[in-house]
Amino acid sequence: MKPKQSYTIWFSQRTGSTLLNYALSSTGVAGDPCEWITFRDPKTISKVEVEAIWKDGTTSNGVFGMKTCLSPDWIHGFRQLYELPETATQAEVWRTAFPNCNKHIWMTRRNKVRLAVSWWRAIVSGEWHRKFGEKPQEHDIADKYNFDAINHLLTECSIREAAMEQFFSEEGIVPLTIVYEDFILDYEGTVMNVLAYLNIPSDNVNISPPSFDRIADDIAEQWVQRFRVERQKGWENIGW
């Protein structure tokens, strides 16, 4: 059965999307916005598999949610699967695969340098999330600083966000924008704003406490400051 309402959380790495996923899922009324397609193949996915995703990500009130990074491969894959013309917008392709998807949430982060450093730290440490109250893992990564890698991730997150902006602008979509720096300061308020945006009644809705702690540490801060200096070396007009 098709969901009555669908929404997509669009994100680049290290913007709090998993924290929001867990929070919305905990309400029991906002679907289960997991990365339903991340580990699937856009070249081989079937309509039966897509319909199974609808079922898995939908709560009893008919709301379906998912989160994903925008990928041209998936737009092309769904365009082929549903035999849509090249003239169909990306959002039209997405609505065909995920019916009634008229709500979009865009997660971003103001400080892209900190985003890139956080991303690299997760890659070299293997610690992508830390459950709330869990003891920090010990990582010997002090010597894992890599200017080229962080610079690449800085560019990659910017390209990804440009692709998302193009997705929205093709149809004049105005997404609900959630900024990471604001989200972590007002966790519950942000979740309530999402429910309001989705027109989901929030009376008697319980929101679980944050599922994760922040991972940033002294090493990450040292990398931020080092990269900031090295990236602007030789610049006449220093920006930061």
WODATA-V522168 format. One record per backbone hydrogen bond with DSSP energy under -1.0 kcal/mol. CO is the residue of the C=O (numbers start at 0). NH is the residue of the N-H. If there is no record, write none. Layout:
co:CO nh:NH
co:CO nh:NH
//
This chain:
co:4 nh:63
co:6 nh:65
co:7 nh:104
co:8 nh:67
co:9 nh:106
co:15 nh:19
co:16 nh:20
co:17 nh:21
co:18 nh:22
co:19 nh:23
co:20 nh:24
co:21 nh:25
co:24 nh:27
co:31 nh:33
co:33 nh:35
co:33 nh:66
co:36 nh:39
co:40 nh:43
co:40 nh:44
co:45 nh:49
co:46 nh:50
co:47 nh:51
co:48 nh:52
co:49 nh:53
co:50 nh:54
co:51 nh:55
co:52 nh:56
co:56 nh:31
co:56 nh:64
co:58 nh:61
co:61 nh:3
co:61 nh:4
co:62 nh:58
co:63 nh:6
co:65 nh:8
co:67 nh:10
co:70 nh:74
co:71 nh:75
co:72 nh:76
co:73 nh:77
co:74 nh:78
co:75 nh:79
co:76 nh:80
co:77 nh:81
co:78 nh:83
co:84 nh:87
co:88 nh:92
co:89 nh:93
co:90 nh:94
co:91 nh:95
co:92 nh:96
co:93 nh:97
co:99 nh:5
co:99 nh:101
co:102 nh:7
co:103 nh:175
co:104 nh:9
co:105 nh:177
co:107 nh:179
co:109 nh:111
co:110 nh:114
co:111 nh:115
co:112 nh:116
co:113 nh:117
co:114 nh:118
co:115 nh:119
co:116 nh:120
co:117 nh:121
co:118 nh:122
co:119 nh:123
co:120 nh:124
co:121 nh:125
co:129 nh:212
co:130 nh:133
co:138 nh:140
co:140 nh:143
co:145 nh:149
co:146 nh:150
co:147 nh:151
co:148 nh:152
co:149 nh:153
co:150 nh:154
co:151 nh:155
co:152 nh:156
co:153 nh:157
co:154 nh:158
co:155 nh:159
co:156 nh:160
co:157 nh:161
co:158 nh:162
co:159 nh:163
co:160 nh:164
co:161 nh:165
co:162 nh:166
co:163 nh:167
co:164 nh:168
co:165 nh:169
co:167 nh:170
co:167 nh:172
co:175 nh:105
co:177 nh:107
co:178 nh:181
co:178 nh:182
co:179 nh:183
co:181 nh:185
co:185 nh:189
co:186 nh:190
co:187 nh:191
co:188 nh:192
co:189 nh:193
co:190 nh:194
co:191 nh:195
co:192 nh:196
co:193 nh:197
co:194 nh:199
co:195 nh:198
co:201 nh:204
co:210 nh:131
co:216 nh:220
co:217 nh:221
co:218 nh:222
co:219 nh:223
co:220 nh:224
co:221 nh:225
co:222 nh:226
co:223 nh:227
co:224 nh:228
co:225 nh:229
co:226 nh:230
co:229 nh:232
co:231 nh:234
//
